[in-house]
Amino acid sequence: MQKSFPSMALGLVLVISGSGPLHAFEWGSTNVQYLKGSDYVNPFVPENSPDRKFDQDLLTVEHANGWKYGDNFFFVDAGSPSQSNPNPSVYFEYAPRISSKKTLGVEYGGLIADVLLSTQYNATNGFPVYLYGAAVDLNLPGLNFFQTNFYIRDDRNLEGTSFQATIVWSMTFKAGIDWDFAGFVDYATEEGDKTTGLSEANLLTQPAILARLTPELGVGLEYQYWSNKLGVKDANESLPQLLVKVQF
């Protein structure tokens, strides 16, 4: 029997928010996000089909923590079914990093905050992607953090490997109330070949502006732009999303 989107999403929240003793970390942060948008693109549906674009509700659970030798970040996205995709979608990403500052005692100054070994594991519907490389965290005025990650990207369903660069940032500012401006940019080069399967070079970015109504509750907008979505040529997505975020 197929589970409904709400029950599946609630299960994800309960499992992830209750996993792992927080006292094992130097710090930890967990949040749950609800997003709603229109004109999402299903890149595997013909462009002239009425099912090419769809509306969707998304539930995201995010967790980040720091520990003795580095930091961890992971999230799970659960998307509601649509006409073109009747099954709920689930996407998981886990990104552990090892810090040279923590492990080797290297002291950086000025612009460089840390240099790290950076890895990542992505999965959706049983299709894994492995990433490994290096990261440089920067000290930039006015920002909570600014991370640059550079990976070799290995999609196990495609021949060969590719390159991915990921930038992540966060800042907080005051304009009457506290506001957060945060997001990321992923750029991945072409991977595979035309004979066995090809993923086109693609770019995904999701900047978000959030008004903090209370220290735990924020409401705002997230903009999503994805060129060649999921590596499919000319499948381009551009849309705003309502964002409600609860911080734990």
Secondary structure, 3 states (H helix, E strand, C coil): CCCCHHHHHHHHHHHHHCCCCHHHCCEEEEEEEEEEEEEEECCCCCCCCCCCEEEEEEEEEEEEEEECCEEEEEEEEEECCCCCCCCCEEEEEEEEEEEHHHHHCCCCCCCEEEEEEEEEEEEECCEEEEEEEEEEEECCCCCCEEEEEEEEEEECCCCCCEEEEEEEEEEEEECCCEEEEEEEEEEECCEEECCCEEECCEEEECCEEEEECCCCEEEEEEEEEEECHHHCCCCCEEEEEEEEEEEC
